[in-house]
């Protein structure tokens, strides 16, 4: 929510925000925990840091800047059905009816989210840029969730988070310095509130969110992590309505419900498999 306020009120560039949040958050974690530099699987670590952490943050923020926080968060929530589809294609999971239905419902929900008018007719409600950025954000979120599992097993959540952010910032910082150098504070605005919002994005939205999420992934599966993340889109939609007065159409809310339903199907399927294996 702080990110959307920064974009709307201060016209702050998304690339510049990523260029600030990644190195600062990484350095904060390094200063506190002093984790050793990862040595084994370093090429995989670089790919995870850049393609995963940097791209997912930039495309997520670009989606918010091009639409709103609720839409950006809902798009990223598609990562769980994408993980299910990946596991089917990679033959890591059978294409059961439940998984096929979940992926199909998620696809329909996305269509309603971006093109569902109050009359039910199709009309593009989200810009093509927001759609492209949102889908890339979901895909890269699915990637970093999958790619992080072996890295977390090898290094632990603190090292993965701290060094992942710092390595990713080697790309994020030089790329983001270009729009940051051209940025001018809007007339009548002060730096105090902007710095406070940037601090919230760094500390709460980056340091704590990534560290706690990766800490959870050390002991639970990506699907179970999706359960914990299920409240994020709901919270984003409620806060967007209360604070920023963002109102989605009824069919967009239907699209959100379909996305939640697809995740619920995957969660129930996982629980049934777990109960079957124990019995």
N, C-alpha and C positions, 0 to 999 in steps of 0.2 A: 504494500500500500504506500509506503514511503517512496518507493521508486516511481509510482504513477504520479504522486504529488510533485516530485522533483521534475518529472518530464512536463507535466501540465503547467506548473507554476513558474518554473525556472528555465524551461526549454533546454534542459541539460541533455547533451548527446549520450545515447546508450553506450557507444564505444568508450567514451570518456569515463562513464560510471564504472564500467568493467575494469578499465585501466587503473582506477583508484582502488576498487574494492578487493581485487585479487592480490596485488602485492602487499597492501596494508594488512589484510586479514592473514595472509601467509606469514608475514613478519611478526604479527602479534602472537600467533601460535608458536612460531619458532622461538621468540623471546621467552615465552612462558615455559615450554616443554623441552627445548633444545633437542629435537629428534635427530638421529643420525641420518646422513644422506643415504637414500636407497642406492644400492649398487647392483644387485641381481635384478634381472628383468627390467633394466633401465629403459630400453627401447619401448617396451610395453607401457612403462610408466610415463614416458614423454607423450606417447600417443593418447593415453588416458587423460593427461593433464591438459593437452591442447584441444584435441577433438572432443573430449568429454567436458572437462570443467570450463574451459574458455568458451567454446562454441555454445554450450548449453546456456551459460549465463548471458552471453550476448544476444542470442536469438530469443531467449525468454524475455529479456528487457526490451528488445526491439518489438516483440509482440505486444507488450504492455504499452510502449510508447505509441504504437500504431493502432491500438484499440483501447483496452482497459485491463486492470489487474485481474478481474474475474475471468475474462476471456483468455488471457495469457496463462493463468493457472489451470484452467480447464483443458487447454490445449496440451500443456505439459503432463496432465494427468493421463493422457492417452499412452504414456510410456508403458504402463502395465499391460494393456492389450497388445502393444507392439512386442513386448517381451514374450508373451504367449505365442504370438504369430512367429517370432524368430525361432522359438524352441520347436515349433511344428516344422518349419522349413529346414531347420538344422537337424531334424530327426531326433531331438532331445525329448520330444513329447509327442504322443499320438494325437492325430487330428480327430479328437473325439467330438461328438455333436456339441457338447457344452463349450469347448474352446472355439469351435467354428461359429456358434451362435454369439459368443462373447465378442469376437472380433467383428462380426457383422453388425452387432448392435452398436459397438463403439464407432464404426464407420458411419452408420446412420446418425448417431448422436452428433458426430462432428459436422455432418452435412446440415443438421438442424441448427447447430450452434452458429455456423457462419452464414447460413442462408435461410433461416426460418422466420418469416414475417408473422405478424399477428393474425393474418388471414389464412396462413398455411401455404401461401404461394411462395415460390422460390425467388428470392431477390438477395443479392449479395449485401450482407449487413456488415461484413468485416472486409477491410481492404485486402487486395491480393498480397501485399507485402506482409500483413499480419498473418494471413493464412500460411504463406510459405515459411515465415519465421516460426510460427507456432508448431507446424508439423516438423520442422528441423529440430526445434527445441525438444519436442517429444521423442524424436528418434535418437538424438544425442543423449537425452536423459536415460533412455533405455540402454544405450551403449555404455554409459559410465556406470550404471548399476550392474550390468553384466561384467564389464571389464574390471570393476573394483574388487570383486569377490576374491580372485587369486592374489591381488595386491594386498588386500586387507589380511589375508591369511599369512602372507609373507612378512608384512611390516607392521600391521596394526593401524587403527583409525587415526591416531595423532600424526604419524609419519605420512600416511596417505593424504590426509587433509592439508597439513602444513606444506609439505614439499610439492603436493599436487598444485596448490594455489600459487606457490612461488615459481615453479617451473612453467605453469600456464601463463604467469604474468610476464615471462620473457617474450611472449608473443603479444599478450594483451596490452602491455605498457607502450611499446613503440607504435602499435597500431592506433591506440587510443589517444596518444599525445597529439596527433594531427588535429582531430576535432576539438580537443581540450585547449590547444593553443589558440584556436580561433574563437573560443567561447567568450561571450561577453554577458555579464549579469544584466537581466532586464532592468530597465529604468524603474526606480522606485523600490527595488528589492534590496534586501540586506543580506550580507554573508552569514550572519549569525544563525538564522533558521536553516539556511542551506547546509552549513557545516554540521548542524545538529542532525539533520535528515541523513546526510552522508554517513555520519557516525552510526546511526541506527542501521543503515543498510550494511555497513561493514561488520559491526559487532553482532547484531541480531540476525540479519539476513544472510551473512556469509560465515563468520567464525562459528557461531553457535549452531546454525542450521546444518551446515555441512559436517561439522564435527560430530554432532549428535546423530545425524542420519547415518554416517559411516560407522559410528560406534554401534548403532543398532544392527547394521548389516554384518557386523562381525559374528553375530550370534543368531540372526534370523534370515529367512530367505527373502529374495526380492518381492515375492508376493505378499509375505507378511509385512514387509516394509511399506507396501502399498496400502495395507490396512491402516497403518499409523498415519499415512499421508492423506487418507481419505477426507479428513476434515479441512484440509487446506483450501480446496476449491470452494467449499461451502462458506468458510470464513471469509475468503476473498470476495465472494459475491455479496455477503451480508455487509461487510465493512465498506465495500464499494458503493453499496446503496445508501448506507447511513452517513458516511463521511463525504464521499465524492458525488453522491446522487446519480450513480450509474444505474440505469434501469435496462435490463434485458427484456426482449419480447417473450411472450408466453412460449413460443416454439423454441426459443433459445434455451429457456429453462427446461423444456422437454428434452432438448439435446443434451443438456447437462445431466438430466436424470438418466438418460440412456447410457451415457458414459459411466455413471455410477453403477448402473445395472450390470454393465459388462464386467466391471471390476468385481462386483459382488458374485457373479457367476464363477469367475476365476477363483475367488477366495473360497467359495463353498466347495468347488471341485477339489481344491488343494486339501481342504479339511477332510473331505470324504476319503481321499486317497490315503491321508495320514491315518485315519481311523481304521481303514481296511488293512493297511500294512501292520497295524498293532494288534489287530484281532486274529 
